[in-house]
Amino acid sequence: MLPLTKHFPEGFLWGGATAANQLEGGYNEGGKGLSTADVITAGTHTTPRKITPVPEQGLNYPSHEAVDFYHHYKEDIRLFAEMGFKVFRMSMAWTRIFPNGDDAEPNEAGLKFYDDVFAELRKYNIEPLVTISHYEAPFHLAQKYNGWTDRRVADFYVNYCEVIFNRYKDVVKYWLTFNEINILTMPFGSFMAGAILPEGNTEFGHAPAASGDEQLRYQALHHQFLASARAVKLGHSINPEFKIGCMIAYMCSYPLTCNPADIILAQQKDNISNFLCSDVQVRGAYPGFAKRYFADNGIEIAMEEEDEQILLEGRVDFYTCSYYSSTCVSADPDQEAIGGNLSMGLKNPYLQASAWEWQIDPQGLRWSLNNIYNRYQIPVMVVENGLGAVDTVEADGAINDDYRIDYLKGHIAAMKEAVADGVELIGYTPWGCIDLVSAGTGEMKKRYGFIYVDKDNDGRGTLARFRKKSFGWYKQVIESNGEKLE
Ligand code: BGP
């Protein structure tokens, strides 16, 4: 008889996820340089964030203080430990280590900060999962090289990797090379992920043609593929025990109808938005549909002779993704649009949406995990998932976030189904385990955490931390290895 696994495997990595620029603050402390994230203003659900290539007085840049993990990390890690975290996904700010990106020597104070953070995690047996670059790069690299459009930036990145791999080779085992690398397939990712400088102040997500240009973005993406592959090879040579993964913003897109034109469109979207990047990073080569897409859209990627070999030799050890919501696609241009994580899509009549219009779809996670695993058959981790919502602090101080518990419960149940379907799922780190700055809107009030941080959209608050109702609930989920969801 073939055995069937209906439970999360022993040693499953339960935890939470964050990113330096949305969490740490201390943007100019300890010798840190200015990053691309540090020049993006706060927005709201209806007012877009702005990129200001010249930082301006009087504007609110939420990464500057964020939730001040830089000074609160001991308290925060203690709370993660109380929930029973096995893993903590965090990113390192490149600018703490190389303030300008192309500096000859690393900044010791920055390295020391992460020594301290890793030591604190170790105290509680929490495994760090480190994203090497999460939506930020030294701003100097944007100004001097136009970011990742310049091949030399891959060298600076690999140099940064060499420094941190050597420094932390005995304390960090799990690494992710780039957060949501596939975001460079969209104009939205141009500055945030590609450090491609816009011309003048510009609305975030609406980069002007010059910087949003597909040709530039795909060239930048190619340089990130090379950087990632070189980092994987280098990492394995420094410590063969390292597990180095890719990270994809998985955009689950259903065909709106069974019209074959919708089916083809949904498949094309899945290919370009989701699988182009992971095919390169997991399989080590550009897939056929990418070559066709480039040809159809007049995109010509400048490559050196050795590039194919570099990509082949730098295949990742595991696959990770974010998953928040799903949308539909249709060949009919008159269908009603709705928001979603990073991409717009069409409304699904069977789903409810969050206050930020992200459609809630736990089954979509099961579908996506099957889709991913059937293709690659390597270990998979869901490293972001969650509900961005407004939380209310009651008169007695309680924060009853039952809506968040419901969301997470549904998604954990869906992951369990995926495990029973045969997906080799090794971990789950819901996004923003402690409230932090929203990447999309720059708001504080779009909260994801189990831990509430007293800070509002205008930057006011004591930064005090409080446990929400979901805190105790998640603790029990971890304790029972995902069995006790009620
Ligand atoms: C992902 C990013 C995160 C994060 C999350 C939630 O795309 O990797 O950095 O912020 O989305 O999005 P938002 O903050 O816009 O609600």
Residues whose N, C-alpha, C, O or C-beta is under 5 A from the ligand:
A	BS01	BGP	A19 E180 G388 V437 S438 A439 G440 T441
